[in-house]
Amino acid sequence: MEKERLKEILKRVSSGELSVDEAMAELKTLPFEDMGFAHLDHHRAVRLGFPEVVFAQGKTPQQIKQIAKRIVDAGSRLLITRASPEHYRAVKDEIGGAQYHELARAIWHGKPDKNEGKGSILIVAAGTSDMPVAEEARITAEMMANEVKTLYDVGVAGIHRLLDKLELLNEARAIVVVAGMEGALASVVGGLVDKPIIAVPTSVGYGASFRGLSALLAMLNSCAPNVAVVNIDNGFGAAYVASLINRL
């Protein structure tokens, strides 16, 4: 349950339109709902400003379908990450209007129609191979009611492609930089702008990249002091942090 719906219920009780018992019935799943195989945190939007996000990997399509229905029934935006086409088919059968982005492996419903951030978030990807993680970040940031811009395939192997977009970099309030291989792009962007950089190492690269470990260590050792780092392939986490920054 999101803050606006909670406020609406309280206003209806205050006006006499809704009885206390009726309000209690609507609020009965707060702070969480026990589904046996999952405990849904319906209170999270009230505490943190955004509903619980579902990580689909390792869950069955039927489990995801049931979780998704409870979240939507509670009046919350739905975001499911690392979802397969099978997960989406199960959700779509239950929730009309649910959308799926196959590259980002994300399912969503109830995307906001207005932005709540103070500026824009820019998602920068080093290469086209980094786009699945970058697109996960984009969808997450959009679901959290931000204006989002993207700049893809501007890695350090052709640094002129990035330098040509300095105006776009400077317009953003927070920048998510997604890069695999040696992960150098985050430091380069960090050295060009006075913005917080959330760096996302990806598992893209040849053997010595160690499935993203090389990029992770390079980003952690960045000389640019405005670079913070999330886990390998965690586009969701980077966008979440960028969204919080954009609301400050």
N, C-alpha and C positions, 0 to 999 in steps of 0.2 A: 504494500500500500504506500502510495506516494503522498507527499505533504499536502498537495492541493486537494486530494480526495479526503484526507483526514480533516482538513480545515472545513471542507464542505459538510461532512458529517456533523462536526461540532456546531457549525452554524445552524444546521437544520434542527439539532437538539435545542439550541438556544432560542430559536424562533417558535418552537413547539410543533414543527412539521414532522419531527421524528421523535419517538419516545426513547427513553433511556434503554429499555429492553431491546428495541429495534436497533439502536446504535450498538449495543453490546453484541448483538448477533452479527453485525457487520465487522466488528472489531475482534471477534472471538479468536481469530488466528494470530493475533499479536501476542507476544513478540515472534513466535514461530509456529509452524504447523508440522506435526509429526506424521509423515507419510509411511512410516515403517522403514523404507529403504533410504529416506532422505528427511532432513529437517529443514524446511523452507523458512528462511529468515525474512518474513514479511515486514519486519520492523526496520530493515536496513536502509530503506530510502529515507525514513524519518531521521535516522542517526547520521547517515553518511551522505545523503543527498541523491543517491541513485540506488535502484533496486538490486537485489542479488543477481549476479550474472552467472549463468549455468555453463560449466565446463563439460562438454558432451563426451569427450574421449573417455572410453572405458565404461560408459553407460549404454544401456540397450535403447533402441528406438522407442520401445514401450515406456521405459522409465522417463526418457526425455519428453515424450508426449504427455505423460501425466504431470510432470513438473511444470511444463510450459502452460498447460491448461490452468493449473492452480495460480500461477503467477499472473496470467492475463485476467482470470476471474477476480483476483484481488485488486484489479485496476492499475496494475503496474506495467511499465514498459518491459518488453521481453528482449533479452539479448543472450544468445547461446553461441559459444565459441567452440572451435575445433569440432564442428558438426559435419557429419557425412551426408551424402544424398539420402541414405536410408533414414537418418534422423529427421531430415527435412520432410520426407514423404509422410512420416508418422505425425509430425507436428501439423503439417498442412491439412491432413485429414480431420484434425480436431479444431484448428484455429484458422478461420478464413482470413485472408489478407497477410498471412505470415510470408516473409520474403527470405530468399536464400542467395548468398553470394558464394559460388563454388570455389573460386580462387582463394577467398579469405576464409572459407569454411565457417561462415557465420550465418545464423538465423536470427531474424529480428521481427518485431511487431510493435507498432505504436511509436514510430519515429516522431519526435517533436516537430511542430510546424514553426517554431520560432527559436532563435538563439538566445541563450542565457549568459554566455561568456562576455567579457569586456572587450575582447578582440578576436583574432583568428588564430587557429592552430595550423601550422604547416607540417605536412608529412613529407620528408625527403628520403628517397631510396637511392642507394648507390647503383644498383643494377636492376634490370627487369626480373632477374631471378629472385630478387628480394621483395617483389611485389606482393606475394601472399601475406607476408608479415605486415607490410606497409598497409595493405588493404584492410587487414584486421584492425589496425590502428585507426584508419580512417573511419570505418563503420562505427567503432567504439566511440570515437570523438563526436561523430554526428549524433549517435544515440544519446549522448550526454549533452545535447543541445548546444553544440559549438559550430561556429563557422569554420569550415575545414578547407584548406587548399593543399594541393599535392604538387610535388616536383620529383619526377622519377627518372632513373637512368642518368644520374649526374655524378657518377663516381670519380675518384681521383685519377683514374687512367685517362680521363679527358676533362681535366679540371676547368677548362674554358667553358664547359657547359654549365657549371655551377656559377662561375664568376659572372656569367651573362644574366644571372637571376638575382643579383644582390638586392634589388629593390623589393622583390618578393620575400627574401629572407628577412629584411629589415622591417617589413610590415607586420610580421607575425608576432604574437605575444609569447608564444612558446613553440619550440620546434622539436619534432620527433625525427631522429635520424636513424635510418635502418640500413645496416651494411653487414655484409659477410666478408669472405676472404680475409684481408688484414685489418678490416674495421677502421681504416684511417679517416673515413669521411666525417665522422663525428668531431674529431679534433680540428679538421679543416673548417667546418662550419662554425665550431665554437670560437675559432680564432678570427672569424669575420664579423660576428655580431655580438651585441650586448644583450642577448636573450638567453633564457635557460634552455639548455639542450638536454633532451632525454634520449640517450643512445640505446639502440636495440641491436645487439649482435645477432646475426642469423647463422644458421647451420649450413649456409651456402659456401662452397669452396672445395678445393682439392684436398688430398689426404692430410697434409700438414696443417690444415685449418682446424683439424680435430673436431669437426661438426660444430663449429662456432666457438670453440674454446679460445682459439687464437684471437679472434675478433673481440671476445669478451675481455681477455687480458689486456689487449691493446687499448680498448676503451677505458678500462679501469685505470690504466697508466697514462691517460691523456694529460698533456701539458696544458690544455685549455681548462681553466678553472671553473668554467660554467657548464661543464659536462657531467651529468649524472647517468648512471647505467642501470638498466633492468636486466632480467635474465634472458638467456638465449631464446630467440623467436617469440619473445613476449610483447607483441604489438599491443595487446589489450592493456597490459600493465602500464606501458609507456603512455598510451592515450589517456588512461585514467588520471595519471599524475599531471599530464599536460592540461587536462580539463580542470582539475582543481586549481592549478596555477592561473588559468584563464578566468577564474571566478574571483580571484583575490582582488 
